[in-house]
Amino acid sequence: MLIGKKPDIFPSEITSREVFDNRREFIKAAGFGLIASAASVAGLLPLDARAAVQRQQKINGIVKTPYGAGEKLTDYEDVTTYNNFYEFGTSKSDPASESRFFKPSPWTVSIEGEVKKPKRIAIEDIFKLAPLEERIYRMRCVEAWSMVIPWVGLPLAQLIKWAEPTGNAKYVEFISAADPQTMPGVRVPVLDWPYVEGLRMDEAMHPLTIMAVGLYGEVLPNQNGAPMRLVVPWKYGFKGAKSIVKIRFTEKMPQTAWMKAGPSEYGFYANVNPTVDHPRWTQASERRIGGGLFSPRIKTQMFNGYADQVGQLYTGMDLRKNY
């Protein structure tokens, strides 16, 4: 375990989307198309994640919402082939190719801690707590890239109300699956497994916070956090715990996976803030995935553009100290 130690591989050091998108064109232009194909078969080049992506089962009865109306969606292929999911590897293409053997069904989630209803609940029963909604959210990653994704999910507040937290519950902790048999990244101590994330109770109860079970009207793919993941659109992407197996209500702030790995770089709150740079790169601008190699960078918005909805949660807080 690497408690208090920085990981050997940081997000900024991983192959960029532009390189990933253009590597084959470059090879072909150099006259190595046939060699590249042969090398791929021989295992000398990484498996193209796109080959592992399959469309999922449609979800019926989704309630359409006005969230994100008018936003230009990121292509399904980009959303499902360019992912941070270290349980399957540190490369952006690893989750799509390495999650093929992961089984998100059957699935249960343990509700624990400061609640009146501690129990293990089947994922199907969680879905019944509220109608599933489609919400189009802007999503911002700490490495300065972003997407616009039509998530399908239910408000986390509905699950919290059902669990009936006690007066001692100040935070909600989310613990992800960590199965070395089907998650090859867990065999490498890049992080202190299992992956842990958390929210303050008022953040968890906010109407924008959802538990996503799908995207583009379909069941959530493995590489995107199947069968259920956290989505908090005003925070950096690493707050979105995937493949959640435990939800624990606590009195003290949880020690999250990235806080342990790099406490000076990844804070508990992780609110998108263009005025607070990561120690090794700027957060003032971002690039939308899918725009091509020469797509212009755009200005990062405070709270990822959701300041009117969530700014009041942090009144009086020093957002440089509470990064």
C-alpha contacts under 8 A as a table, 3 or more apart, distances in Angstrom:
res1	aa1	res2	aa2	distance
1	M	189	P	5.96
1	M	191	L	7.20
1	M	192	D	5.25
1	M	193	W	7.71
2	L	5	K	5.16
2	L	6	K	7.37
2	L	7	P	7.47
2	L	189	P	6.79
2	L	190	V	7.46
2	L	191	L	6.39
2	L	192	D	5.73
2	L	260	K	7.77
2	L	261	A	6.72
3	I	192	D	6.37
3	I	260	K	5.46
3	I	261	A	6.31
4	G	260	K	5.04
4	G	261	A	5.60
4	G	262	G	7.01
4	G	263	P	7.51
5	K	260	K	7.11
5	K	261	A	5.29
5	K	262	G	6.72
6	K	260	K	7.98
6	K	261	A	4.67
6	K	262	G	5.05
7	P	10	F	6.56
7	P	190	V	5.32
7	P	191	L	6.61
7	P	261	A	5.94
7	P	262	G	7.47
8	D	190	V	6.60
9	I	13	E	6.62
9	I	14	I	7.66
9	I	90	T	7.46
9	I	190	V	7.20
10	F	13	E	5.42
10	F	14	I	7.01
11	P	14	I	5.48
11	P	90	T	7.77
11	P	143	E	6.55
12	S	143	E	6.02
14	I	90	T	7.18
14	I	91	S	5.88
14	I	92	K	7.24
15	T	19	V	6.64
15	T	20	F	6.79
15	T	91	S	6.73
15	T	92	K	7.18
16	S	19	V	5.40
16	S	20	F	6.25
17	R	20	F	4.91
17	R	21	D	5.98
17	R	82	Y	7.38
17	R	92	K	7.97
17	R	289	I	7.38
18	E	21	D	5.21
18	E	22	N	6.15
18	E	292	G	6.87
18	E	293	L	5.30
19	V	22	N	5.27
19	V	23	R	5.73
20	F	23	R	5.69
21	D	24	R	7.47
22	N	25	E	5.27
22	N	26	F	6.16
23	R	26	F	5.13
23	R	27	I	6.24
24	R	27	I	4.98
24	R	28	K	6.11
24	R	33	G	7.81
25	E	28	K	5.16
25	E	29	A	6.05
26	F	29	A	5.10
26	F	30	A	6.24
27	I	30	A	5.15
27	I	31	G	6.47
27	I	32	F	5.29
27	I	33	G	5.96
27	I	36	A	7.19
28	K	31	G	5.06
28	K	32	F	5.40
28	K	33	G	4.61
29	A	32	F	7.48
30	A	33	G	7.96
32	F	35	I	5.13
32	F	36	A	5.98
33	G	36	A	5.18
33	G	37	S	6.42
34	L	37	S	5.18
34	L	38	A	6.32
35	I	38	A	5.14
35	I	39	A	6.03
36	A	39	A	5.04
36	A	40	S	6.09
36	A	45	L	7.68
37	S	40	S	5.17
37	S	41	V	6.44
38	A	41	V	5.20
38	A	42	A	6.27
39	A	42	A	4.93
39	A	43	G	6.16
39	A	44	L	5.04
39	A	45	L	6.00
40	S	43	G	5.06
40	S	44	L	5.65
40	S	45	L	4.88
40	S	46	P	6.81
40	S	47	L	6.82
41	V	44	L	7.58
42	A	45	L	7.92
43	G	46	P	6.87
43	G	47	L	7.74
47	L	51	A	7.85
47	L	97	S	6.96
48	D	51	A	5.81
48	D	52	A	7.56
48	D	93	S	7.30
48	D	97	S	7.42
49	A	52	A	5.37
49	A	53	V	6.84
49	A	81	T	5.82
49	A	93	S	5.26
49	A	94	D	6.87
49	A	95	P	7.85
49	A	96	A	5.21
49	A	97	S	4.95
50	R	53	V	5.31
50	R	77	E	7.29
50	R	81	T	6.01
50	R	96	A	7.28
50	R	97	S	7.88
51	A	97	S	7.73
52	A	96	A	5.90
52	A	97	S	5.25
52	A	100	R	7.36
53	V	77	E	7.78
53	V	80	T	7.00
53	V	81	T	7.26
53	V	96	A	6.28
53	V	97	S	7.74
55	R	218	E	7.76
56	Q	218	E	5.53
56	Q	219	V	5.58
56	Q	220	L	7.36
56	Q	221	P	6.78
57	Q	218	E	5.44
57	Q	219	V	5.56
58	K	217	G	5.93
58	K	218	E	4.28
58	K	219	V	6.25
59	I	62	I	6.89
59	I	214	G	7.78
59	I	217	G	5.76
59	I	218	E	5.26
59	I	219	V	6.26
61	G	131	P	7.93
61	G	132	L	7.35
62	I	131	P	7.16
62	I	132	L	5.26
62	I	133	E	5.32
62	I	134	E	6.42
62	I	152	V	7.59
62	I	217	G	7.58
63	V	131	P	6.89
63	V	132	L	6.12
63	V	133	E	4.55
63	V	134	E	6.18
64	K	133	E	5.92
64	K	134	E	5.26
64	K	135	R	7.37
65	T	133	E	6.68
65	T	134	E	6.07
65	T	135	R	6.06
66	P	69	A	5.52
66	P	135	R	7.41
67	Y	135	R	5.20
67	Y	136	I	5.46
67	Y	137	Y	6.99
68	G	71	E	5.59
68	G	135	R	6.76
68	G	136	I	4.50
68	G	137	Y	5.78
68	G	138	R	7.74
69	A	136	I	7.14
71	E	136	I	7.63
71	E	148	V	7.25
72	K	148	V	6.93
73	L	147	M	7.59
73	L	148	V	5.04
73	L	149	I	6.07
73	L	150	P	7.35
74	T	78	D	6.72
74	T	79	V	6.62
74	T	147	M	5.72
74	T	148	V	5.25
74	T	149	I	6.26
74	T	289	I	7.09
74	T	290	G	6.69
75	D	78	D	5.32
75	D	79	V	6.33
75	D	290	G	7.11
76	Y	79	V	5.09
76	Y	80	T	6.17
76	Y	216	Y	7.33
77	E	80	T	5.26
77	E	81	T	5.99
78	D	81	T	5.30
78	D	82	Y	5.80
78	D	289	I	7.15
78	D	290	G	6.52
79	V	82	Y	6.06
79	V	83	N	7.33
79	V	147	M	7.52
79	V	149	I	7.44
80	T	83	N	6.91
80	T	96	A	6.81
80	T	221	P	7.44
80	T	223	Q	6.69
80	T	224	N	6.63
81	T	92	K	7.36
81	T	93	S	5.84
81	T	95	P	7.54
81	T	96	A	5.63
81	T	223	Q	7.86
82	Y	92	K	5.00
82	Y	93	S	5.69
82	Y	96	A	7.96
83	N	92	K	4.92
83	N	93	S	6.70
83	N	94	D	7.90
83	N	95	P	6.46
83	N	96	A	7.84
83	N	223	Q	7.04
83	N	224	N	7.10
84	N	90	T	7.13
84	N	91	S	7.57
84	N	92	K	5.77
84	N	95	P	7.42
85	F	88	F	5.93
85	F	89	G	6.75
85	F	90	T	7.20
85	F	92	K	7.93
85	F	95	P	6.01
85	F	223	Q	7.03
85	F	224	N	7.73
85	F	225	G	7.91
85	F	242	K	7.91
86	Y	89	G	4.66
86	Y	90	T	5.10
86	Y	95	P	7.72
86	Y	185	G	5.83
86	Y	186	V	7.67
87	E	95	P	7.98
87	E	178	A	7.02
87	E	183	M	5.42
87	E	184	P	6.53
87	E	185	G	4.27
87	E	186	V	5.12
88	F	94	D	6.02
88	F	95	P	5.06
88	F	98	E	5.71
88	F	99	S	6.33
88	F	183	M	5.18
88	F	184	P	5.39
88	F	185	G	4.45
88	F	186	V	7.25
89	G	92	K	7.95
89	G	94	D	5.27
89	G	95	P	6.50
89	G	98	E	7.59
89	G	184	P	6.85
89	G	185	G	4.58
90	T	94	D	6.81
90	T	185	G	7.49
91	S	94	D	5.22
91	S	95	P	7.88
92	K	95	P	6.96
93	S	96	A	6.03
93	S	97	S	6.82
94	D	97	S	5.37
94	D	98	E	5.52
94	D	99	S	7.92
95	P	98	E	5.26
95	P	99	S	5.53
95	P	222	N	7.80
95	P	223	Q	4.81
95	P	224	N	7.99
96	A	99	S	5.88
96	A	100	R	7.32
96	A	222	N	7.51
96	A	223	Q	5.15
97	S	100	R	6.33
98	E	101	F	7.48
98	E	183	M	7.52
98	E	184	P	7.37
99	S	102	F	5.27
99	S	182	T	7.17
99	S	183	M	6.86
99	S	222	N	6.04
99	S	223	Q	6.12
100	R	222	N	7.48
101	F	182	T	5.82
102	F	182	T	5.11
102	F	183	M	6.95
102	F	222	N	6.98
103	K	106	P	7.74
103	K	182	T	7.96
104	P	107	W	6.12
104	P	222	N	7.34
104	P	226	A	5.96
104	P	227	P	5.41
104	P	243	S	7.87
105	S	227	P	7.59
106	P	122	A	8.00
107	W	122	A	6.07
107	W	123	I	5.79
107	W	227	P	7.68
108	T	120	R	6.34
108	T	121	I	5.41
108	T	122	A	4.25
108	T	123	I	5.45
108	T	245	V	6.62
109	V	120	R	5.56
109	V	121	I	5.36
109	V	122	A	6.33
109	V	123	I	6.75
109	V	244	I	6.99
109	V	245	V	4.60
109	V	246	K	5.32
109	V	247	I	7.18
110	S	118	P	7.62
110	S	119	K	5.93
110	S	120	R	4.23
110	S	121	I	6.32
110	S	245	V	6.22
110	S	246	K	4.63
110	S	247	I	6.18
110	S	248	R	7.97
111	I	115	V	7.97
111	I	117	K	7.60
111	I	118	P	5.16
111	I	119	K	5.32
111	I	120	R	5.98
111	I	121	I	7.48
111	I	163	A	7.39
111	I	246	K	6.09
111	I	247	I	5.07
111	I	248	R	5.93
112	E	115	V	6.70
112	E	118	P	5.05
112	E	119	K	6.91
112	E	246	K	7.36
112	E	247	I	6.24
112	E	248	R	4.58
112	E	249	F	6.33
113	G	118	P	7.09
113	G	248	R	5.17
113	G	249	F	4.81
113	G	250	T	6.04
114	E	165	P	5.68
114	E	166	T	5.43
114	E	167	G	7.95
114	E	168	N	6.37
114	E	169	A	5.46
114	E	248	R	7.55
114	E	249	F	5.04
114	E	250	T	5.92
114	E	251	E	7.64
115	V	118	P	5.94
115	V	163	A	6.03
115	V	164	E	5.51
115	V	165	P	3.94
115	V	166	T	5.24
115	V	169	A	7.59
115	V	249	F	6.73
116	K	163	A	6.51
116	K	164	E	5.39
116	K	165	P	6.03
116	K	166	T	6.53
117	K	162	W	7.96
117	K	163	A	5.20
117	K	164	E	6.41
117	K	165	P	7.97
118	P	163	A	7.15
121	I	125	D	6.59
121	I	126	I	7.01
122	A	125	D	5.35
122	A	126	I	6.63
123	I	126	I	5.08
123	I	127	F	6.49
123	I	227	P	7.88
124	E	127	F	5.22
124	E	128	K	6.77
125	D	128	K	5.16
125	D	129	L	6.97
126	I	129	L	5.50
126	I	159	L	7.26
127	F	130	A	6.54
127	F	131	P	7.49
127	F	132	L	7.23
127	F	154	L	7.45
128	K	131	P	7.01
129	L	158	Q	6.55
129	L	159	L	6.82
129	L	162	W	7.83
130	A	154	L	6.15
130	A	155	P	7.69
130	A	158	Q	6.72
131	P	154	L	6.67
132	L	152	V	6.37
132	L	153	G	5.11
132	L	154	L	5.19
133	E	152	V	5.42
133	E	153	G	5.44
133	E	154	L	6.13
134	E	150	P	6.24
134	E	151	W	5.55
134	E	152	V	4.44
134	E	153	G	6.67
134	E	215	L	7.98
134	E	217	G	7.42
135	R	150	P	5.46
135	R	151	W	5.27
135	R	152	V	6.35
135	R	153	G	7.88
136	I	148	V	6.74
136	I	149	I	5.52
136	I	150	P	4.10
136	I	151	W	6.06
137	Y	148	V	5.68
137	Y	149	I	5.60
137	Y	150	P	6.43
137	Y	151	W	7.26
137	Y	233	P	6.23
138	R	146	S	7.24
138	R	147	M	5.97
138	R	148	V	4.47
138	R	149	I	6.55
138	R	233	P	6.35
138	R	304	N	7.18
139	M	146	S	5.55
139	M	147	M	5.28
139	M	148	V	5.98
139	M	149	I	7.19
139	M	233	P	5.64
139	M	234	W	7.66
139	M	236	Y	7.49
139	M	237	G	6.80
139	M	304	N	7.59
140	R	144	A	7.06
140	R	145	W	6.19
140	R	146	S	4.44
140	R	147	M	6.71
140	R	233	P	7.63
140	R	234	W	7.97
140	R	235	K	7.22
140	R	236	Y	5.41
140	R	237	G	5.92
140	R	272	V	7.47
140	R	304	N	6.90
141	C	144	A	5.72
141	C	145	W	5.48
141	C	146	S	5.88
141	C	236	Y	5.05
141	C	237	G	4.71
141	C	238	F	7.23
142	V	145	W	7.36
142	V	236	Y	5.48
142	V	237	G	6.66
142	V	238	F	7.55
142	V	278	H	7.89
142	V	283	Q	7.45
143	E	281	W	7.89
143	E	283	Q	7.90
144	A	282	T	7.74
144	A	283	Q	6.12
144	A	285	S	6.66
144	A	286	E	4.51
144	A	287	R	6.45
145	W	286	E	5.13
145	W	287	R	4.78
145	W	288	R	5.74
145	W	289	I	6.46
146	S	286	E	6.65
146	S	287	R	6.10
146	S	288	R	4.81
146	S	289	I	6.03
147	M	288	R	5.72
147	M	289	I	5.88
149	I	215	L	7.15
149	I	216	Y	7.69
150	P	215	L	5.55
150	P	216	Y	5.48
150	P	217	G	7.80
151	W	212	A	6.27
151	W	213	V	7.79
151	W	214	G	5.92
151	W	215	L	4.37
151	W	216	Y	6.60
151	W	217	G	7.73
152	V	212	A	5.48
152	V	213	V	5.85
152	V	214	G	4.63
152	V	215	L	5.27
152	V	216	Y	7.40
152	V	217	G	6.51
152	V	218	E	7.92
153	G	210	I	6.04
153	G	211	M	5.35
153	G	212	A	3.97
153	G	213	V	5.25
153	G	214	G	6.57
154	L	158	Q	7.42
154	L	210	I	5.43
154	L	211	M	5.52
154	L	212	A	6.60
155	P	158	Q	5.64
155	P	159	L	7.43
155	P	207	P	6.42
155	P	208	L	7.36
155	P	209	T	6.05
155	P	210	I	4.32
155	P	211	M	6.25
156	L	159	L	5.33
156	L	160	I	6.34
156	L	204	A	6.51
156	L	205	M	6.49
156	L	207	P	7.94
156	L	209	T	5.95
156	L	210	I	4.80
156	L	211	M	5.56
157	A	160	I	4.96
157	A	161	K	6.05
157	A	204	A	6.68
157	A	205	M	4.59
157	A	206	H	6.99
157	A	207	P	7.15
157	A	209	T	7.75
157	A	210	I	7.88
158	Q	161	K	5.23
158	Q	162	W	6.26
159	L	162	W	5.08
159	L	163	A	6.26
160	I	163	A	5.09
160	I	164	E	6.34
160	I	165	P	6.97
160	I	205	M	7.47
161	K	164	E	5.17
161	K	165	P	7.40
165	P	168	N	7.79
165	P	169	A	6.00
165	P	249	F	7.06
166	T	169	A	5.64
167	G	170	K	7.87
168	N	250	T	7.24
168	N	251	E	5.48
169	A	172	V	7.61
169	A	201	M	7.43
169	A	249	F	5.50
169	A	250	T	5.07
169	A	251	E	4.97
170	K	200	R	6.23
170	K	201	M	5.35
170	K	249	F	7.33
170	K	250	T	6.02
170	K	251	E	4.91
170	K	252	K	6.86
170	K	253	M	7.81
171	Y	198	G	6.91
171	Y	199	L	5.72
171	Y	200	R	4.42
171	Y	201	M	4.82
171	Y	249	F	5.86
171	Y	250	T	5.22
171	Y	251	E	6.17
171	Y	252	K	6.73
171	Y	253	M	6.13
171	Y	254	P	7.46
172	V	198	G	5.47
172	V	199	L	5.36
172	V	200	R	6.33
172	V	201	M	6.19
172	V	204	A	7.09
172	V	247	I	6.83
172	V	248	R	5.78
172	V	249	F	4.65
172	V	250	T	6.18
172	V	254	P	7.96
173	E	196	V	7.03
173	E	197	E	5.84
173	E	198	G	4.28
173	E	199	L	6.67
173	E	246	K	7.98
173	E	247	I	5.66
173	E	248	R	4.94
173	E	249	F	6.17
173	E	250	T	7.15
173	E	254	P	6.23
174	F	196	V	5.69
174	F	197	E	5.16
174	F	198	G	5.73
174	F	241	A	6.59
174	F	244	I	6.53
174	F	245	V	7.82
174	F	246	K	5.92
174	F	247	I	4.83
174	F	248	R	6.50
175	I	194	P	6.67
175	I	195	Y	5.95
175	I	196	V	4.70
175	I	197	E	6.65
175	I	241	A	7.29
175	I	244	I	5.65
175	I	245	V	5.98
175	I	246	K	5.01
175	I	247	I	6.45
176	S	194	P	6.03
176	S	195	Y	5.33
176	S	196	V	6.45
176	S	241	A	6.47
176	S	242	K	5.95
176	S	243	S	5.35
176	S	244	I	4.21
176	S	245	V	5.44
176	S	246	K	6.92
177	A	194	P	6.53
177	A	195	Y	7.54
177	A	243	S	5.81
177	A	244	I	6.08
177	A	245	V	5.75
178	A	183	M	6.86
178	A	186	V	6.24
178	A	193	W	6.62
178	A	194	P	5.27
178	A	195	Y	7.47
179	D	182	T	5.77
179	D	183	M	5.47
179	D	186	V	6.89
180	P	183	M	4.96
180	P	184	P	5.64
180	P	185	G	7.43
180	P	186	V	5.32
180	P	187	R	5.68
181	Q	184	P	6.81
183	M	186	V	5.80
183	M	187	R	7.74
184	P	187	R	5.61
184	P	188	V	7.69
185	G	188	V	5.56
186	V	189	P	6.90
186	V	193	W	6.84
189	P	192	D	6.51
189	P	193	W	7.57
191	L	195	Y	7.51
191	L	257	A	6.49
191	L	258	W	7.46
191	L	261	A	6.37
192	D	195	Y	7.00
192	D	257	A	6.20
192	D	260	K	7.56
192	D	261	A	7.49
193	W	196	V	7.86
193	W	257	A	7.51
194	P	257	A	7.88
195	Y	241	A	7.35
195	Y	256	T	7.47
195	Y	257	A	5.48
196	V	241	A	7.08
196	V	255	Q	7.52
196	V	256	T	4.86
196	V	257	A	5.14
197	E	239	K	6.09
197	E	240	G	7.53
197	E	241	A	6.02
197	E	254	P	7.30
197	E	255	Q	7.67
197	E	256	T	4.82
197	E	257	A	6.62
198	G	239	K	7.38
198	G	253	M	7.68
198	G	254	P	6.08
198	G	256	T	6.71
198	G	268	F	7.57
199	L	203	E	5.96
199	L	204	A	5.78
199	L	268	F	8.00
199	L	269	Y	7.61
200	R	203	E	5.27
200	R	204	A	6.26
200	R	253	M	7.67
201	M	204	A	5.03
201	M	205	M	6.13
202	D	205	M	5.05
202	D	206	H	6.12
202	D	313	L	7.47
203	E	206	H	5.21
203	E	209	T	7.37
203	E	313	L	7.47
204	A	209	T	6.16
205	M	209	T	7.01
206	H	209	T	5.65
207	P	210	I	7.65
208	L	232	V	6.85
208	L	233	P	7.24
209	T	230	L	7.64
209	T	231	V	5.99
209	T	232	V	4.98
209	T	233	P	7.32
210	I	230	L	6.20
210	I	231	V	5.40
210	I	232	V	6.84
211	M	228	M	6.36
211	M	229	R	5.56
211	M	230	L	4.82
211	M	231	V	6.16
212	A	215	L	7.82
212	A	220	L	7.79
212	A	228	M	5.58
212	A	229	R	5.29
212	A	230	L	6.15
212	A	231	V	6.47
213	V	219	V	6.24
213	V	220	L	5.34
213	V	226	A	6.85
213	V	227	P	5.80
213	V	228	M	4.78
213	V	229	R	6.76
214	G	217	G	6.40
214	G	218	E	5.29
214	G	219	V	4.35
214	G	220	L	3.84
214	G	221	P	7.50
214	G	228	M	7.95
215	L	218	E	5.45
215	L	219	V	6.64
215	L	220	L	5.86
219	V	226	A	7.96
219	V	227	P	7.77
220	L	224	N	6.38
220	L	225	G	6.83
220	L	226	A	5.16
220	L	227	P	6.09
220	L	228	M	7.46
221	P	224	N	5.41
221	P	225	G	6.78
221	P	226	A	5.61
221	P	227	P	7.67
222	N	225	G	5.46
222	N	226	A	4.66
222	N	227	P	7.23
223	Q	226	A	7.13
224	N	242	K	7.33
225	G	228	M	6.12
225	G	229	R	5.49
225	G	241	A	7.82
225	G	242	K	4.27
225	G	243	S	4.81
226	A	229	R	6.83
226	A	242	K	7.00
226	A	243	S	5.29
227	P	243	S	5.87
227	P	244	I	7.94
228	M	242	K	6.55
228	M	243	S	5.43
228	M	244	I	6.14
229	R	240	G	6.61
229	R	241	A	5.71
229	R	242	K	4.29
229	R	243	S	5.66
229	R	244	I	6.08
230	L	239	K	7.77
230	L	240	G	4.70
230	L	241	A	5.36
230	L	242	K	6.47
231	V	239	K	7.89
231	V	240	G	5.26
231	V	241	A	7.95
232	V	235	K	5.86
232	V	239	K	7.28
232	V	240	G	6.58
233	P	236	Y	7.70
233	P	304	N	7.14
233	P	306	Y	7.88
234	W	271	N	6.15
234	W	272	V	6.11
234	W	303	F	4.68
234	W	304	N	5.02
234	W	305	G	7.27
234	W	306	Y	6.01
234	W	310	V	7.86
235	K	239	K	6.73
235	K	269	Y	7.61
235	K	270	A	5.50
235	K	271	N	4.31
235	K	272	V	5.15
235	K	303	F	6.69
235	K	304	N	7.16
236	Y	239	K	6.18
236	Y	270	A	5.69
236	Y	271	N	6.22
236	Y	272	V	5.76
237	G	240	G	5.63
238	F	241	A	7.10
239	K	270	A	7.18
241	A	244	I	6.67
244	I	247	I	7.57
250	T	253	M	7.24
250	T	254	P	7.63
255	Q	259	M	6.47
255	Q	260	K	6.78
256	T	259	M	5.23
256	T	260	K	6.35
256	T	268	F	7.19
257	A	260	K	5.37
257	A	261	A	6.35
258	W	261	A	4.82
258	W	262	G	5.80
258	W	263	P	7.06
258	W	266	Y	5.81
258	W	267	G	7.77
259	M	262	G	5.40
259	M	263	P	4.44
259	M	264	S	7.87
259	M	265	E	7.80
259	M	266	Y	5.44
259	M	267	G	5.85
259	M	268	F	6.71
260	K	263	P	5.87
262	G	265	E	5.36
262	G	266	Y	5.88
263	P	266	Y	5.51
263	P	267	G	6.28
264	S	267	G	7.15
265	E	278	H	6.23
265	E	279	P	6.49
266	Y	270	A	6.87
266	Y	323	Y	7.53
267	G	270	A	5.58
267	G	322	N	6.93
267	G	323	Y	5.13
268	F	322	N	7.44
268	F	323	Y	6.93
269	Y	322	N	6.36
269	Y	323	Y	5.65
270	A	323	Y	5.46
271	N	303	F	5.91
271	N	323	Y	6.63
272	V	301	Q	7.53
272	V	302	M	5.99
272	V	303	F	4.69
272	V	304	N	5.52
273	N	276	V	5.67
273	N	277	D	7.94
273	N	283	Q	7.12
273	N	284	A	7.75
273	N	300	T	7.61
273	N	301	Q	7.14
273	N	302	M	5.04
273	N	303	F	6.05
273	N	304	N	7.56
274	P	277	D	6.87
274	P	282	T	7.92
274	P	283	Q	5.03
274	P	284	A	4.17
274	P	285	S	7.16
274	P	300	T	5.60
274	P	301	Q	6.53
274	P	302	M	6.20
275	T	283	Q	7.21
275	T	284	A	6.43
276	V	282	T	7.95
276	V	283	Q	6.74
276	V	284	A	7.96
276	V	320	R	6.45
276	V	323	Y	7.72
277	D	280	R	7.75
277	D	281	W	6.31
277	D	282	T	4.76
277	D	283	Q	4.95
277	D	284	A	7.23
278	H	281	W	5.28
278	H	282	T	6.06
278	H	283	Q	6.59
279	P	282	T	7.97
282	T	285	S	7.17
283	Q	286	E	7.18
283	Q	300	T	7.02
284	A	299	K	6.14
284	A	300	T	5.32
285	S	297	R	6.09
285	S	298	I	5.39
285	S	299	K	4.39
285	S	300	T	4.70
286	E	297	R	5.30
286	E	298	I	5.42
286	E	299	K	6.42
286	E	300	T	6.05
287	R	291	G	7.92
287	R	295	S	7.27
287	R	296	P	6.85
287	R	297	R	4.73
287	R	298	I	6.23
288	R	291	G	6.04
288	R	295	S	7.84
288	R	297	R	7.56
289	I	292	G	7.56
291	G	294	F	7.57
291	G	295	S	5.16
292	G	295	S	5.37
300	T	304	N	6.75
301	Q	304	N	4.82
301	Q	305	G	5.00
302	M	305	G	5.73
302	M	306	Y	7.32
302	M	307	A	6.21
303	F	306	Y	5.28
303	F	307	A	5.25
303	F	310	V	7.63
303	F	311	G	7.54
304	N	307	A	7.43
305	G	308	D	8.00
306	Y	309	Q	5.44
306	Y	310	V	6.25
306	Y	311	G	7.70
307	A	310	V	5.31
307	A	311	G	4.75
308	D	311	G	5.94
309	Q	312	Q	7.61
310	V	313	L	5.62
310	V	314	Y	7.81
311	G	314	Y	5.87
311	G	315	T	7.00
312	Q	315	T	5.24
314	Y	317	M	5.41
314	Y	319	L	7.94
317	M	322	N	7.25
318	D	321	K	5.40
318	D	322	N	5.96
319	L	322	N	4.79
319	L	323	Y	5.56
320	R	323	Y	5.36
